[in-house]
Amino acid sequence: MYSIIKLDKMEDGIKNCLLAYAEQGVRPKEVIKTLLVQEARRLGFVLTPSSKLPQPRKGKHPETKNPTV
């Protein structure tokens, strides 16, 4: 999935923030993710990145979807 950042629809504060980080070489996508996580923490929420979520275990005997009779 590709997301397009539309600067014309953003407030001046966030534009300035993104531009300041861009001057340091940080990608806008990473800045936005970091800001969302920080704001969520400030509000008392905990966001877990999908890479840190537990993955389901694979069984030794995979189930067959179409058993032959």
Gaussian input, Z-matrix of N, CA and C with variables (Angstrom, degrees):
# hf/3-21g

backbone

0 1
 N
 C     1     B1
 C     2     B2     1     A1
 N     3     B3     2     A2     1     D1
 C     4     B4     3     A3     2     D2
 C     5     B5     4     A4     3     D3
 N     6     B6     5     A5     4     D4
 C     7     B7     6     A6     5     D5
 C     8     B8     7     A7     6     D6
 N     9     B9     8     A8     7     D7
 C    10    B10     9     A9     8     D8
 C    11    B11    10    A10     9     D9
 N    12    B12    11    A11    10    D10
 C    13    B13    12    A12    11    D11
 C    14    B14    13    A13    12    D12
 N    15    B15    14    A14    13    D13
 C    16    B16    15    A15    14    D14
 C    17    B17    16    A16    15    D15
 N    18    B18    17    A17    16    D16
 C    19    B19    18    A18    17    D17
 C    20    B20    19    A19    18    D18
 N    21    B21    20    A20    19    D19
 C    22    B22    21    A21    20    D20
 C    23    B23    22    A22    21    D21
 N    24    B24    23    A23    22    D22
 C    25    B25    24    A24    23    D23
 C    26    B26    25    A25    24    D24
 N    27    B27    26    A26    25    D25
 C    28    B28    27    A27    26    D26
 C    29    B29    28    A28    27    D27
 N    30    B30    29    A29    28    D28
 C    31    B31    30    A30    29    D29
 C    32    B32    31    A31    30    D30
 N    33    B33    32    A32    31    D31
 C    34    B34    33    A33    32    D32
 C    35    B35    34    A34    33    D33
 N    36    B36    35    A35    34    D34
 C    37    B37    36    A36    35    D35
 C    38    B38    37    A37    36    D36
 N    39    B39    38    A38    37    D37
 C    40    B40    39    A39    38    D38
 C    41    B41    40    A40    39    D39
 N    42    B42    41    A41    40    D40
 C    43    B43    42    A42    41    D41
 C    44    B44    43    A43    42    D42
 N    45    B45    44    A44    43    D43
 C    46    B46    45    A45    44    D44
 C    47    B47    46    A46    45    D45
 N    48    B48    47    A47    46    D46
 C    49    B49    48    A48    47    D47
 C    50    B50    49    A49    48    D48
 N    51    B51    50    A50    49    D49
 C    52    B52    51    A51    50    D50
 C    53    B53    52    A52    51    D51
 N    54    B54    53    A53    52    D52
 C    55    B55    54    A54    53    D53
 C    56    B56    55    A55    54    D54
 N    57    B57    56    A56    55    D55
 C    58    B58    57    A57    56    D56
 C    59    B59    58    A58    57    D57
 N    60    B60    59    A59    58    D58
 C    61    B61    60    A60    59    D59
 C    62    B62    61    A61    60    D60
 N    63    B63    62    A62    61    D61
 C    64    B64    63    A63    62    D62
 C    65    B65    64    A64    63    D63
 N    66    B66    65    A65    64    D64
 C    67    B67    66    A66    65    D65
 C    68    B68    67    A67    66    D66
 N    69    B69    68    A68    67    D67
 C    70    B70    69    A69    68    D68
 C    71    B71    70    A70    69    D69
 N    72    B72    71    A71    70    D70
 C    73    B73    72    A72    71    D71
 C    74    B74    73    A73    72    D72
 N    75    B75    74    A74    73    D73
 C    76    B76    75    A75    74    D74
 C    77    B77    76    A76    75    D75
 N    78    B78    77    A77    76    D76
 C    79    B79    78    A78    77    D77
 C    80    B80    79    A79    78    D78
 N    81    B81    80    A80    79    D79
 C    82    B82    81    A81    80    D80
 C    83    B83    82    A82    81    D81
 N    84    B84    83    A83    82    D82
 C    85    B85    84    A84    83    D83
 C    86    B86    85    A85    84    D84
 N    87    B87    86    A86    85    D85
 C    88    B88    87    A87    86    D86
 C    89    B89    88    A88    87    D87
 N    90    B90    89    A89    88    D88
 C    91    B91    90    A90    89    D89
 C    92    B92    91    A91    90    D90
 N    93    B93    92    A92    91    D91
 C    94    B94    93    A93    92    D92
 C    95    B95    94    A94    93    D93
 N    96    B96    95    A95    94    D94
 C    97    B97    96    A96    95    D95
 C    98    B98    97    A97    96    D96
 N    99    B99    98    A98    97    D97
 C   100   B100    99    A99    98    D98
 C   101   B101   100   A100    99    D99
 N   102   B102   101   A101   100   D100
 C   103   B103   102   A102   101   D101
 C   104   B104   103   A103   102   D102
 N   105   B105   104   A104   103   D103
 C   106   B106   105   A105   104   D104
 C   107   B107   106   A106   105   D105
 N   108   B108   107   A107   106   D106
 C   109   B109   108   A108   107   D107
 C   110   B110   109   A109   108   D108
 N   111   B111   110   A110   109   D109
 C   112   B112   111   A111   110   D110
 C   113   B113   112   A112   111   D111
 N   114   B114   113   A113   112   D112
 C   115   B115   114   A114   113   D113
 C   116   B116   115   A115   114   D114
 N   117   B117   116   A116   115   D115
 C   118   B118   117   A117   116   D116
 C   119   B119   118   A118   117   D117
 N   120   B120   119   A119   118   D118
 C   121   B121   120   A120   119   D119
 C   122   B122   121   A121   120   D120
 N   123   B123   122   A122   121   D121
 C   124   B124   123   A123   122   D122
 C   125   B125   124   A124   123   D123
 N   126   B126   125   A125   124   D124
 C   127   B127   126   A126   125   D125
 C   128   B128   127   A127   126   D126
 N   129   B129   128   A128   127   D127
 C   130   B130   129   A129   128   D128
 C   131   B131   130   A130   129   D129
 N   132   B132   131   A131   130   D130
 C   133   B133   132   A132   131   D131
 C   134   B134   133   A133   132   D132
 N   135   B135   134   A134   133   D133
 C   136   B136   135   A135   134   D134
 C   137   B137   136   A136   135   D135
 N   138   B138   137   A137   136   D136
 C   139   B139   138   A138   137   D137
 C   140   B140   139   A139   138   D138
 N   141   B141   140   A140   139   D139
 C   142   B142   141   A141   140   D140
 C   143   B143   142   A142   141   D141
 N   144   B144   143   A143   142   D142
 C   145   B145   144   A144   143   D143
 C   146   B146   145   A145   144   D144
 N   147   B147   146   A146   145   D145
 C   148   B148   147   A147   146   D146
 C   149   B149   148   A148   147   D147
 N   150   B150   149   A149   148   D148
 C   151   B151   150   A150   149   D149
 C   152   B152   151   A151   150   D150
 N   153   B153   152   A152   151   D151
 C   154   B154   153   A153   152   D152
 C   155   B155   154   A154   153   D153
 N   156   B156   155   A155   154   D154
 C   157   B157   156   A156   155   D155
 C   158   B158   157   A157   156   D156
 N   159   B159   158   A158   157   D157
 C   160   B160   159   A159   158   D158
 C   161   B161   160   A160   159   D159
 N   162   B162   161   A161   160   D160
 C   163   B163   162   A162   161   D161
 C   164   B164   163   A163   162   D162
 N   165   B165   164   A164   163   D163
 C   166   B166   165   A165   164   D164
 C   167   B167   166   A166   165   D165
 N   168   B168   167   A167   166   D166
 C   169   B169   168   A168   167   D167
 C   170   B170   169   A169   168   D168
 N   171   B171   170   A170   169   D169
 C   172   B172   171   A171   170   D170
 C   173   B173   172   A172   171   D171
 N   174   B174   173   A173   172   D172
 C   175   B175   174   A174   173   D173
 C   176   B176   175   A175   174   D174
 N   177   B177   176   A176   175   D175
 C   178   B178   177   A177   176   D176
 C   179   B179   178   A178   177   D177
 N   180   B180   179   A179   178   D178
 C   181   B181   180   A180   179   D179
 C   182   B182   181   A181   180   D180
 N   183   B183   182   A182   181   D181
 C   184   B184   183   A183   182   D182
 C   185   B185   184   A184   183   D183
 N   186   B186   185   A185   184   D184
 C   187   B187   186   A186   185   D185
 C   188   B188   187   A187   186   D186
 N   189   B189   188   A188   187   D187
 C   190   B190   189   A189   188   D188
 C   191   B191   190   A190   189   D189
 N   192   B192   191   A191   190   D190
 C   193   B193   192   A192   191   D191
 C   194   B194   193   A193   192   D192
 N   195   B195   194   A194   193   D193
 C   196   B196   195   A195   194   D194
 C   197   B197   196   A196   195   D195
 N   198   B198   197   A197   196   D196
 C   199   B199   198   A198   197   D197
 C   200   B200   199   A199   198   D198
 N   201   B201   200   A200   199   D199
 C   202   B202   201   A201   200   D200
 C   203   B203   202   A202   201   D201
 N   204   B204   203   A203   202   D202
 C   205   B205   204   A204   203   D203
 C   206   B206   205   A205   204   D204

   B1=1.4366
   B2=1.5300
   B3=1.2981
   B4=1.4477
   B5=1.5220
   B6=1.3196
   B7=1.4543
   B8=1.5187
   B9=1.2963
   B10=1.4562
   B11=1.5197
   B12=1.3084
   B13=1.4638
   B14=1.5206
   B15=1.3152
   B16=1.4623
   B17=1.5249
   B18=1.3197
   B19=1.4599
   B20=1.5228
   B21=1.3396
   B22=1.4639
   B23=1.5257
   B24=1.3337
   B25=1.4604
   B26=1.5270
   B27=1.3363
   B28=1.4575
   B29=1.5158
   B30=1.3328
   B31=1.4575
   B32=1.5248
   B33=1.3266
   B34=1.4580
   B35=1.5255
   B36=1.3135
   B37=1.4675
   B38=1.5162
   B39=1.3227
   B40=1.4627
   B41=1.5186
   B42=1.3392
   B43=1.4671
   B44=1.5185
   B45=1.3426
   B46=1.4572
   B47=1.5238
   B48=1.3271
   B49=1.4606
   B50=1.5254
   B51=1.3308
   B52=1.4644
   B53=1.5263
   B54=1.3302
   B55=1.4605
   B56=1.5251
   B57=1.3336
   B58=1.4675
   B59=1.5247
   B60=1.3296
   B61=1.4638
   B62=1.5293
   B63=1.3341
   B64=1.4663
   B65=1.5271
   B66=1.3310
   B67=1.4603
   B68=1.5204
   B69=1.3384
   B70=1.4692
   B71=1.5258
   B72=1.3234
   B73=1.4575
   B74=1.5201
   B75=1.3246
   B76=1.4662
   B77=1.5201
   B78=1.3311
   B79=1.4662
   B80=1.5310
   B81=1.3350
   B82=1.4642
   B83=1.5267
   B84=1.3272
   B85=1.4602
   B86=1.5303
   B87=1.3211
   B88=1.4643
   B89=1.5270
   B90=1.3248
   B91=1.4624
   B92=1.5201
   B93=1.3234
   B94=1.4605
   B95=1.5298
   B96=1.3340
   B97=1.4675
   B98=1.5261
   B99=1.3359
   B100=1.4603
   B101=1.5254
   B102=1.3271
   B103=1.4645
   B104=1.5281
   B105=1.3349
   B106=1.4692
   B107=1.5216
   B108=1.3168
   B109=1.4639
   B110=1.5294
   B111=1.3353
   B112=1.4644
   B113=1.5279
   B114=1.3124
   B115=1.4648
   B116=1.5239
   B117=1.3211
   B118=1.4642
   B119=1.5300
   B120=1.3445
   B121=1.4685
   B122=1.5192
   B123=1.3308
   B124=1.4625
   B125=1.5274
   B126=1.3216
   B127=1.4674
   B128=1.5281
   B129=1.3385
   B130=1.4532
   B131=1.5152
   B132=1.3079
   B133=1.4654
   B134=1.5244
   B135=1.3252
   B136=1.4519
   B137=1.5204
   B138=1.3147
   B139=1.4566
   B140=1.5242
   B141=1.3132
   B142=1.4532
   B143=1.5172
   B144=1.3321
   B145=1.4712
   B146=1.5222
   B147=1.3054
   B148=1.4592
   B149=1.5195
   B150=1.3290
   B151=1.4600
   B152=1.5223
   B153=1.3463
   B154=1.4620
   B155=1.5280
   B156=1.3230
   B157=1.4575
   B158=1.5217
   B159=1.3289
   B160=1.4694
   B161=1.5220
   B162=1.3156
   B163=1.4590
   B164=1.5213
   B165=1.3295
   B166=1.4633
   B167=1.5263
   B168=1.3258
   B169=1.4601
   B170=1.5158
   B171=1.3018
   B172=1.4558
   B173=1.5216
   B174=1.3207
   B175=1.4528
   B176=1.5207
   B177=1.3272
   B178=1.4613
   B179=1.5289
   B180=1.3224
   B181=1.4576
   B182=1.5237
   B183=1.3215
   B184=1.4773
   B185=1.5366
   B186=1.3160
   B187=1.4565
   B188=1.5294
   B189=1.2976
   B190=1.4583
   B191=1.5156
   B192=1.3287
   B193=1.4528
   B194=1.5085
   B195=1.2972
   B196=1.4542
   B197=1.5364
   B198=1.3292
   B199=1.4642
   B200=1.5209
   B201=1.2997
   B202=1.4783
   B203=1.5146
   B204=1.3066
   B205=1.4812
   B206=1.4856
   A1=108.17
   A2=116.12
   A3=121.60
   A4=108.75
   A5=115.56
   A6=118.79
   A7=108.68
   A8=115.13
   A9=121.01
   A10=107.40
   A11=116.14
   A12=121.24
   A13=107.61
   A14=115.80
   A15=120.88
   A16=109.00
   A17=115.85
   A18=120.65
   A19=112.70
   A20=116.96
   A21=118.95
   A22=112.49
   A23=118.32
   A24=121.57
   A25=112.71
   A26=117.41
   A27=121.70
   A28=110.87
   A29=114.57
   A30=119.92
   A31=109.19
   A32=116.14
   A33=121.09
   A34=112.63
   A35=117.90
   A36=121.12
   A37=112.45
   A38=116.65
   A39=119.71
   A40=110.74
   A41=117.59
   A42=120.08
   A43=110.34
   A44=116.04
   A45=120.44
   A46=110.91
   A47=116.32
   A48=121.21
   A49=110.49
   A50=116.65
   A51=120.77
   A52=111.59
   A53=116.86
   A54=120.42
   A55=111.49
   A56=117.12
   A57=120.54
   A58=110.46
   A59=116.97
   A60=120.10
   A61=110.86
   A62=117.21
   A63=120.56
   A64=110.76
   A65=116.55
   A66=120.11
   A67=111.62
   A68=116.46
   A69=121.61
   A70=111.37
   A71=117.26
   A72=121.37
   A73=114.62
   A74=117.62
   A75=121.12
   A76=108.69
   A77=116.18
   A78=120.95
   A79=110.31
   A80=117.98
   A81=121.54
   A82=113.11
   A83=116.77
   A84=120.63
   A85=110.85
   A86=116.99
   A87=121.32
   A88=111.18
   A89=117.18
   A90=121.41
   A91=110.09
   A92=116.54
   A93=120.79
   A94=110.20
   A95=117.28
   A96=119.99
   A97=110.88
   A98=116.35
   A99=120.60
   A100=111.11
   A101=116.27
   A102=119.89
   A103=111.77
   A104=117.15
   A105=119.96
   A106=111.66
   A107=117.08
   A108=120.76
   A109=110.29
   A110=117.36
   A111=121.12
   A112=111.41
   A113=117.15
   A114=120.97
   A115=110.66
   A116=117.15
   A117=120.72
   A118=110.29
   A119=116.78
   A120=120.47
   A121=110.98
   A122=115.99
   A123=120.14
   A124=111.07
   A125=116.01
   A126=120.88
   A127=112.73
   A128=117.75
   A129=120.98
   A130=114.87
   A131=117.69
   A132=120.92
   A133=109.42
   A134=115.82
   A135=120.93
   A136=107.50
   A137=116.31
   A138=121.49
   A139=108.46
   A140=116.41
   A141=121.24
   A142=108.87
   A143=116.83
   A144=118.64
   A145=110.62
   A146=117.02
   A147=120.54
   A148=112.31
   A149=117.79
   A150=119.90
   A151=112.12
   A152=117.85
   A153=121.05
   A154=112.98
   A155=117.39
   A156=120.37
   A157=109.53
   A158=116.91
   A159=118.08
   A160=110.64
   A161=115.33
   A162=121.67
   A163=109.32
   A164=118.19
   A165=119.78
   A166=110.54
   A167=114.98
   A168=119.71
   A169=110.08
   A170=114.25
   A171=119.49
   A172=107.55
   A173=116.06
   A174=120.65
   A175=112.02
   A176=115.56
   A177=120.39
   A178=110.80
   A179=116.55
   A180=121.94
   A181=108.83
   A182=116.79
   A183=118.02
   A184=110.85
   A185=113.84
   A186=119.57
   A187=109.57
   A188=115.96
   A189=119.16
   A190=108.38
   A191=115.28
   A192=119.62
   A193=112.10
   A194=117.61
   A195=122.20
   A196=109.55
   A197=118.22
   A198=118.49
   A199=110.64
   A200=115.84
   A201=119.48
   A202=109.00
   A203=116.00
   A204=121.37
   A205=110.27
   D1=132.35
   D2=177.36
   D3=-107.64
   D4=135.41
   D5=176.39
   D6=-116.05
   D7=140.56
   D8=-179.90
   D9=-108.67
   D10=125.90
   D11=178.98
   D12=-87.73
   D13=119.55
   D14=-178.30
   D15=-100.75
   D16=99.30
   D17=-176.86
   D18=-64.69
   D19=-30.44
   D20=-177.54
   D21=-67.10
   D22=-18.88
   D23=-179.77
   D24=-98.35
   D25=0.03
   D26=-178.96
   D27=-94.71
   D28=156.95
   D29=175.74
   D30=-75.70
   D31=160.22
   D32=-176.51
   D33=-60.77
   D34=-36.75
   D35=-178.26
   D36=-61.79
   D37=-45.52
   D38=-179.08
   D39=-71.34
   D40=-34.28
   D41=175.99
   D42=-60.33
   D43=-46.69
   D44=-179.39
   D45=-62.91
   D46=-38.85
   D47=178.98
   D48=-63.58
   D49=-48.16
   D50=179.67
   D51=-61.82
   D52=-41.32
   D53=179.83
   D54=-66.81
   D55=-37.80
   D56=178.83
   D57=-64.27
   D58=-43.16
   D59=178.18
   D60=-69.01
   D61=-35.11
   D62=179.29
   D63=-63.29
   D64=-35.57
   D65=177.05
   D66=-64.01
   D67=-26.47
   D68=178.45
   D69=-88.27
   D70=-3.87
   D71=177.89
   D72=92.26
   D73=13.55
   D74=179.93
   D75=-92.34
   D76=132.53
   D77=-178.07
   D78=-70.13
   D79=142.73
   D80=-179.67
   D81=-56.46
   D82=-36.93
   D83=179.91
   D84=-60.14
   D85=-42.51
   D86=179.87
   D87=-68.97
   D88=-37.36
   D89=178.68
   D90=-63.09
   D91=-45.92
   D92=-178.11
   D93=-63.94
   D94=-42.71
   D95=178.21
   D96=-61.31
   D97=-43.69
   D98=-179.71
   D99=-63.22
   D100=-44.00
   D101=179.61
   D102=-64.10
   D103=-38.73
   D104=178.00
   D105=-65.14
   D106=-41.28
   D107=179.11
   D108=-65.36
   D109=-43.23
   D110=178.94
   D111=-62.27
   D112=-43.81
   D113=-179.80
   D114=-66.55
   D115=-39.63
   D116=177.68
   D117=-62.34
   D118=-44.02
   D119=177.69
   D120=-60.77
   D121=-41.74
   D122=-179.68
   D123=-61.50
   D124=-34.36
   D125=179.75
   D126=-85.36
   D127=-3.78
   D128=176.15
   D129=98.03
   D130=10.49
   D131=178.99
   D132=-98.98
   D133=155.53
   D134=176.08
   D135=-120.36
   D136=120.08
   D137=178.03
   D138=-101.39
   D139=127.62
   D140=178.63
   D141=-106.45
   D142=122.50
   D143=177.34
   D144=-61.85
   D145=147.45
   D146=-176.59
   D147=-61.09
   D148=-25.55
   D149=179.74
   D150=-70.36
   D151=-17.94
   D152=-178.28
   D153=-101.60
   D154=-1.31
   D155=178.63
   D156=-76.14
   D157=144.18
   D158=178.76
   D159=-66.27
   D160=140.97
   D161=179.66
   D162=-98.26
   D163=144.93
   D164=178.57
   D165=-65.27
   D166=145.56
   D167=179.16
   D168=-78.84
   D169=147.15
   D170=176.41
   D171=-94.50
   D172=130.58
   D173=-179.63
   D174=-73.76
   D175=164.65
   D176=178.91
   D177=-69.89
   D178=-33.44
   D179=-177.30
   D180=-116.10
   D181=98.43
   D182=-179.30
   D183=-65.22
   D184=141.70
   D185=178.78
   D186=-71.17
   D187=141.38
   D188=177.43
   D189=-94.68
   D190=134.42
   D191=-178.81
   D192=-79.26
   D193=-37.03
   D194=-179.49
   D195=-121.91
   D196=84.91
   D197=-178.90
   D198=-68.35
   D199=139.72
   D200=177.92
   D201=-85.45
   D202=133.44
   D203=-177.06
   D204=-108.91

